[in-house]
Amino acid sequence: MKRAVVCMLCAVFLLGLTPSAKADDPGYFLSWQQKKDLLNLGRIQDAAGTWYDVWICPGYTPPASYSWKHLKMAGADFHEYIEANKYHSLKEGSKACFNWALQECGLGFTVKGIPRAWGENFSVARTRTERRVFGWWMAYPWAFLESTVETAFRGALGTVGTAGGIVSGVAIVPAYHALDSAVAGVWNLGVNTIVIPVVGVTWNTVIGPPLALVGQKPAESRVDGFWVTIVAPDRAPVTRQLSPEEARLLGQWGLLLLKETQPLAQQQQALDKHATEQEAQLRRALLSLRNETEQKRAELRREKAALVQQLATTNEQAAALLGQRALLATGGNGEAEVRRYLEGLHVASGDIAGILALLRTHAAPRTVAPSPVRPKTDPLQRSVDVIGKSAADALK
């Protein structure tokens, strides 16, 4: 055990002799500069300038930067207590709670909502009574039932909501603003500034030297995208300053590229512009054609309906019979009988299908459109429905 500790210390000592070591080593193992980068940054740079990030090696610099960053964040958290913005937010939060409690819940949902519910329910009852709908004499008692249930629900929920909003504005919101900065500051100071960086540095001390001693030089073929990743250029940890000669060389190369490729770029821009204009023109033409076609279709449908109506006036008996839609239900006896009659006249099968379609389409319209049958109700079920409607109004 002691021998292993001594070997580890020797390795760390040898790695500390970086200034006296060679800058690069073309062998299998990491060069001295790469060993230093791995220990300090948790990353390795190859001869081509590509950086490789080793996931399990945090380095010494990143934990230190992380600690300093969150130390400043902790200071900013505690500094909020002497800033006016914190107390302005507290005021706005409490004001919003009071506004919801008194205006939205108390006045809007309860005080104004109850009379509105009575007015709507009795208005429906009046309409049913005036039209003498079947069972109209139950319209007002039913409206009274609905209004009573909704009044009880709105009163109870409005009272609870108003009380809850006032308590939130007086106690909950101030308590939150009193504690949120302290909790965030303590977390940033204790966990992010001390615990996490110390753990990272300790782990790097354990894992870094062995990886630096026996690790092989990085290569793109040995990158798995998880354990080892290539660092994007915008996240490279070191930016090397260009020499004046390198800057001149890159600048001249850029000018040459711009000069040689500019004609092709201009042609591509002109082609893209022409294609965009052609597509827009085709879309406008297609939209115009579609609108024109739809207008003609609507006009033809109106003419067809008018012609059928005109023909119906010349044969009122057939039109009245056609109004009994069940006679021509798909697959029904009425349709089969009409089909047999037409077949007896030797009418083509295609024409028979068209005739039956016309008869079904232009049946005499009802004065009231049929609607799906709703589930049966009773006072209890209707009360539940009224409460659900009021609850939906409260959630708006």
C-alpha positions in Angstrom: 0.0 0.0 0.0 2.8 2.4 0.9 4.6 1.5 -2.3 1.5 2.4 -4.3 1.2 5.8 -2.6 4.9 6.5 -3.2 4.5 5.7 -6.9 1.6 8.0 -7.1 3.4 10.9 -5.5 6.4 10.3 -7.8 4.1 10.4 -10.8 2.6 13.7 -9.6 6.1 15.1 -9.1 7.2 14.1 -12.5 4.1 15.7 -14.1 4.9 18.9 -12.2 8.2 19.1 -14.1 6.4 20.3 -17.2 8.5 23.4 -17.9 11.6 21.4 -18.2 10.0 18.7 -20.4 9.8 18.5 -24.1 6.8 20.3 -25.6 5.8 17.4 -27.8 6.4 13.7 -27.9 5.5 11.8 -31.1 5.2 8.4 -29.2 2.2 6.3 -28.2 1.7 7.9 -24.8 0.6 11.4 -24.1 3.2 14.2 -24.4 4.1 16.2 -21.4 1.9 19.1 -22.6 -1.0 16.7 -23.1 -0.5 15.3 -19.6 -0.6 18.8 -18.2 -3.8 19.7 -20.2 -5.5 16.5 -19.1 -4.8 17.3 -15.4 -5.6 21.0 -15.6 -8.5 21.0 -18.1 -9.7 17.4 -18.4 -9.1 17.8 -22.2 -6.3 16.8 -24.6 -5.2 18.6 -27.8 -3.7 16.6 -30.7 -1.0 17.8 -33.1 -3.7 19.1 -35.5 -5.2 21.4 -32.8 -8.3 19.3 -32.2 -9.4 19.2 -28.5 -10.8 15.9 -27.0 -12.8 16.1 -23.8 -12.5 13.1 -21.4 -15.8 12.8 -19.6 -14.6 11.2 -16.3 -11.6 13.5 -15.9 -12.9 16.9 -14.6 -9.5 18.6 -14.4 -8.5 21.3 -11.8 -9.5 24.4 -13.7 -13.2 23.6 -14.5 -14.1 22.9 -10.8 -12.3 26.1 -9.8 -14.2 28.1 -12.4 -17.5 26.4 -11.4 -16.8 27.4 -7.7 -16.0 31.0 -8.6 -19.1 31.3 -10.8 -21.5 30.0 -8.1 -19.7 32.1 -5.4 -20.7 35.2 -7.4 -24.2 33.8 -7.8 -24.5 33.3 -4.1 -23.4 36.9 -3.5 -26.0 38.0 -6.0 -28.7 36.0 -4.2 -28.0 37.6 -0.8 -27.6 41.0 -2.5 -31.3 40.8 -3.5 -32.3 41.7 0.0 -31.0 45.2 -0.4 -32.4 45.7 -3.9 -35.7 47.4 -4.5 -36.7 44.9 -7.2 -37.3 42.1 -4.7 -39.8 44.2 -2.7 -41.4 45.4 -5.9 -41.9 41.8 -6.9 -43.4 41.1 -3.4 -45.8 44.0 -3.8 -46.8 42.9 -7.3 -47.3 39.3 -6.2 -49.5 40.3 -3.2 -51.4 42.8 -5.4 -52.1 40.0 -7.9 -53.4 37.7 -5.1 -55.7 40.5 -3.7 -56.9 41.3 -7.2 -57.8 37.7 -7.9 -59.4 37.2 -4.5 -61.6 40.4 -4.6 -62.1 41.1 -8.3 -62.0 37.8 -10.1 -63.2 35.4 -7.5 -65.3 37.5 -5.2 -66.8 40.1 -7.5 -66.7 38.4 -10.9 -67.3 34.7 -10.1 -69.6 35.2 -7.1 -71.3 38.6 -6.9 -71.8 39.0 -10.6 -71.9 35.3 -11.6 -74.9 34.4 -9.4 -77.3 37.0 -10.9 -76.0 36.1 -14.4 -76.8 32.4 -13.8 -80.3 33.2 -12.6 -80.9 35.5 -15.6 -79.7 32.9 -18.2 -81.6 30.0 -16.7 -84.9 31.9 -16.4 -84.4 33.4 -19.9 -84.3 29.8 -21.3 -87.3 28.9 -19.2 -89.2 31.9 -20.6 -88.3 30.9 -24.2 -89.5 27.3 -23.6 -92.8 28.6 -22.1 -93.5 31.0 -24.9 -92.9 28.3 -27.6 -95.0 25.8 -25.5 -92.3 23.2 -25.8 -93.4 19.7 -24.6 -93.5 19.9 -20.8 -93.2 23.7 -20.8 -94.9 23.9 -17.4 -91.7 22.4 -15.9 -89.4 25.1 -17.4 -89.5 27.5 -14.4 -89.2 24.9 -11.7 -86.3 23.4 -13.6 -84.6 26.8 -14.0 -85.1 27.4 -10.3 -83.4 24.1 -9.5 -80.4 24.9 -11.8 -80.1 28.4 -10.4 -80.2 27.2 -6.8 -77.5 24.6 -7.3 -75.3 27.1 -9.2 -75.8 29.7 -6.4 -74.8 27.3 -3.7 -71.7 26.2 -5.6 -70.6 29.7 -6.6 -71.1 31.0 -3.1 -69.1 28.2 -1.5 -66.3 28.2 -4.0 -66.2 32.0 -4.2 -65.9 32.3 -0.4 -63.1 29.8 -0.2 -61.2 31.3 -3.2 -61.5 34.8 -1.8 -60.2 33.8 1.6 -57.4 31.8 0.0 -56.4 34.7 -2.2 -56.3 37.1 0.8 -54.2 34.7 2.8 -51.8 34.2 -0.1 -51.4 38.0 -0.5 -50.9 38.6 3.3 -48.7 35.6 4.2 -47.7 33.1 1.5 -46.3 35.5 -1.0 -44.3 37.6 1.5 -42.9 34.4 3.1 -41.8 33.1 -0.3 -40.0 36.3 -1.2 -38.4 36.3 2.3 -36.9 32.8 1.9 -36.3 32.3 -1.9 -33.1 34.3 -2.1 -31.7 32.9 1.2 -32.4 29.3 0.0 -30.8 29.9 -3.4 -27.8 31.7 -1.8 -27.2 28.9 0.8 -27.4 26.3 -2.0 -25.0 28.1 -4.3 -22.6 28.8 -1.5 -22.6 25.5 0.3 -23.2 23.0 -2.5 -22.2 24.6 -5.8 -19.3 26.6 -4.4 -17.8 24.2 -2.0 -19.1 20.6 -2.1 -19.2 20.0 -5.9 -15.9 21.6 -6.7 -14.1 19.8 -3.8 -15.5 16.5 -5.0 -14.4 17.3 -8.5 -10.9 18.2 -7.5 -10.6 15.1 -5.2 -11.8 12.8 -8.0 -9.4 14.5 -10.5 -6.5 13.9 -8.1 -7.4 10.2 -8.0 -8.2 9.6 -11.7 -6.1 12.2 -13.5 -2.5 10.9 -12.9 -3.1 7.3 -13.9 -4.9 8.5 -17.1 -2.1 10.9 -17.8 0.6 8.3 -17.3 -0.8 5.4 -19.3 -3.3 7.1 -21.6 -2.6 6.9 -25.4 -2.6 9.8 -27.8 -6.2 10.8 -28.9 -7.5 10.1 -32.4 -10.9 10.6 -34.1 -11.2 6.9 -34.6 -11.2 6.3 -30.8 -13.9 8.9 -30.1 -17.2 7.3 -29.0 -19.2 10.5 -28.4 -19.8 9.7 -24.8 -16.7 8.7 -22.9 -14.5 10.9 -25.2 -15.9 13.7 -27.3 -14.4 16.2 -29.7 -14.8 19.7 -28.4 -16.6 22.1 -30.8 -14.4 25.0 -31.9 -16.6 27.5 -30.2 -16.0 25.7 -26.9 -12.3 25.2 -27.2 -10.6 26.0 -23.9 -7.6 27.8 -25.4 -7.6 30.3 -28.2 -4.1 30.7 -29.7 -3.1 34.1 -30.9 -2.3 34.3 -34.6 1.0 35.7 -35.7 1.0 38.6 -38.2 2.2 36.2 -41.0 -0.6 33.7 -40.2 -3.2 36.5 -40.2 -1.9 37.7 -43.5 -1.9 34.2 -45.0 -5.5 33.5 -43.9 -6.6 36.9 -45.1 -5.2 36.5 -48.5 -6.7 33.0 -48.8 -10.1 34.4 -47.8 -9.9 37.2 -50.5 -8.9 34.6 -53.1 -11.8 32.4 -52.2 -14.3 35.3 -52.3 -13.0 36.5 -55.7 -13.2 33.0 -57.3 -16.5 31.9 -55.8 -18.4 35.2 -56.1 -19.7 34.7 -59.7 -21.0 31.3 -58.7 -22.6 32.7 -55.5 -24.3 35.5 -57.6 -25.7 32.9 -60.0 -27.0 30.8 -57.1 -28.7 33.9 -55.6 -30.3 34.8 -59.0 -31.5 31.2 -59.4 -32.9 31.1 -55.9 -34.7 34.5 -56.5 -36.1 33.3 -59.8 -37.3 30.0 -58.3 -38.9 31.9 -55.4 -40.7 34.3 -57.8 -41.9 31.4 -59.9 -43.2 29.5 -56.9 -45.1 32.6 -55.6 -46.6 33.2 -59.1 -47.7 29.5 -59.3 -49.2 29.7 -55.8 -51.2 32.8 -56.7 -52.4 31.3 -59.9 -53.4 28.0 -58.2 -55.2 29.9 -55.4 -57.1 32.0 -58.0 -58.0 29.0 -60.0 -59.2 27.2 -56.8 -61.3 30.1 -55.8 -62.8 30.5 -59.2 -63.6 26.8 -59.4 -65.2 26.9 -56.0 -67.4 29.8 -56.9 -68.5 28.0 -60.1 -69.3 24.9 -58.1 -71.3 26.9 -55.6 -73.2 28.6 -58.4 -74.0 25.2 -60.0 -75.2 23.8 -56.7 -77.5 26.8 -56.3 -78.8 26.4 -59.9 -79.3 22.7 -59.3 -81.2 23.2 -56.1 -83.4 25.9 -57.7 -84.2 23.7 -60.6 -85.1 20.8 -58.3 -87.3 23.2 -56.3 -89.0 24.4 -59.4 -89.6 20.8 -60.6 -91.0 19.9 -57.2 -93.7 22.5 -57.6 -95.0 20.7 -60.6 -95.3 17.4 -58.8 -96.2 18.2 -55.2 -97.3 14.6 -54.5 -93.8 13.2 -55.3 -92.1 16.0 -53.4 -94.3 15.2 -50.3 -93.5 11.5 -50.6 -89.8 12.3 -51.0 -89.9 14.2 -47.7 -90.3 10.9 -45.9 -86.6 10.3 -45.7 -86.9 6.8 -44.2 -88.5 5.6 -47.4 -85.2 6.0 -49.3 -82.8 4.9 -46.5 -79.7 3.2 -47.9 -80.5 -0.4 -48.4 -84.1 0.0 -47.4 -87.2 -1.4 -49.1 -88.2 1.9 -50.6 -84.9 2.2 -52.5 -85.1 -1.4 -53.7 -88.6 -0.8 -55.0 -87.7 2.3 -56.9 -84.6 0.4 -58.3 -86.9 -2.4 -59.5 -89.3 0.0 -61.2 -86.4 1.7 -63.0 -84.9 -1.6 -64.1 -88.3 -2.5 -65.5 -88.1 0.6 -67.7 -84.6 -0.7 -68.9 -82.8 2.2 -67.4 -79.0 1.8 -67.3 -77.6 0.8 -63.9 -75.3 3.8 -63.8 -78.3 6.1 -64.3 -80.3 4.3 -61.6 -77.5 5.0 -59.1 -77.6 8.7 -60.1 -81.4 8.9 -59.8 -81.3 7.3 -56.3 -78.5 9.7 -55.3 -80.6 12.7 -56.5 -83.7 11.5 -54.6 -81.7 11.1 -51.4 -79.9 14.4 -51.8 -82.9 16.6 -52.7 -85.4 15.2 -50.2 -87.7 17.9 -48.7 -85.8 19.7 -46.0 -87.0 19.7 -42.4 -87.9 23.0 -40.7 -85.8 21.9 -37.7 -82.5 20.1 -38.2 -82.3 16.8 -36.3 -79.7 16.6 -33.5 -78.0 13.8 -31.6 -80.0 12.5 -28.6 -78.5 13.7 -25.4 -78.2 11.3 -22.4 -81.2 11.3 -20.1 -81.0 13.6 -17.1 -82.6 14.0 -13.6 -82.3 16.7 -10.9 -79.1 15.2 -9.4 -77.4 14.7 -12.8 -78.3 18.2 -13.9 -77.0 19.6 -10.7 -73.7 17.9 -11.3 -73.6 19.3 -14.9 -74.4 22.8 -13.5 -71.5 22.5 -11.0 -69.2 21.4 -13.8 -70.1 24.4 -15.9 -69.6 26.8 -13.0 -66.2 25.2 -12.2 -65.2 25.7 -15.9 -66.2 29.3 -15.5 -64.0 29.6 -12.4 -60.9 28.2 -14.3 -61.1 30.7 -17.2 
